[in-house]
Amino acid sequence: MYEASETSHYFDSTYGKIHYTSIPVKNIKDQADQKPIIFFLHGASKKTQNVHFWNPLHESIVNHCIPIKVDTLGNGLSHFYGREIEETFDIKQDSLRELINHLTSQFSNKRFGIVGRSLGGALAVSIAAELDNKIDLLGLIAPGGLKTLTNQLIMWKKPISILWDVKDPVVPFQSFEFLKNLNLPALKLYTIGQTSEVTVNSVPRTDTHDATPTHVPELVAPQLFTHFLKDLCGQS
C-alpha cells in the first residue's frame, strides 16, 4: 500500500473543470510495484455519487491498484464553465476522455483500467473503446445504458469484469443476456444471488449485510467487490 495520501486535483476540460482525487503524479511514478492505475467513475445521483462514494472501499481499492477517483461534470466538485452548457452523456464522456487521455499520457510503463458503476459503467465502456490503445482493464458495476453502446462494446476486444445483483431494482440484470449475445471475447461475472449464468464468484443474498435487492453491490457485499477488483487488477 502506498504511503502518500490522496489529494484533490483539477483538470480543465473543454466543457468544465473536472475534480479528481489521487496521490501526486510523482508518487505514482515512483511506485515500484506493478499495480495498475484505475479510474473510478461513480453513478448519476447528484446527492450520493461523487469521489467520496468509494470511501468505504478505500482499503480494498488501494491494496490492489492505484486509484484515481473522478467527479463527473455536474457531480461533486466538478462543474461546467457556463450554465448554457447542457449536461448530456456525450459531454460527460468527452470531458472524461480528455482527462483520462491527459493522465495516461504521463506514464509509459503503467497499466490503466476503468471501473464504472451504473451511469459510470456506460461512460467506462464508451471511453475504454475509444482509448483501447491506452486502457487495458475494464470493470463494470451494475452498468446502465448497455443497449445503446453496442458498437463500443464490439470495439472493445479485451475482457470485461462485471459485478451485479441479480435482482438489481434499478438496472435489471437481464441486460447481461444482451451482453452475452454480443459474443464478446470474455466476460467475468460476480453476482449477489444465484443465476443460471456462469459466474466467477457469487454470494447468496442471505450472506450480505442487507437481504434487500440492491443497486450498490460493492457496498452491500464488499468481500465480493474485493474479489472482483483483485481479479481485475491481476489481469495481464
Secondary structure as UniProt FT lines:
FT   STRAND          7..12
FT   STRAND          16..22
FT   HELIX           25..30
FT   STRAND          37..41
FT   TURN            46..48
FT   HELIX           51..57
FT   HELIX           58..64
FT   STRAND          66..70
FT   TURN            73..74
FT   TURN            76..77
FT   STRAND          79..80
FT   TURN            83..84
FT   HELIX           89..104
FT   TURN            105..106
FT   STRAND          112..117
FT   HELIX           119..130
FT   TURN            131..134
FT   STRAND          137..141
FT   HELIX           146..148
FT   HELIX           150..155
FT   STRAND          160..165
FT   TURN            166..167
FT   TURN            173..174
FT   HELIX           175..181
FT   TURN            182..183
FT   STRAND          187..192
FT   STRAND          201..203
FT   HELIX           205..207
FT   HELIX           217..220
FT   HELIX           222..233
//
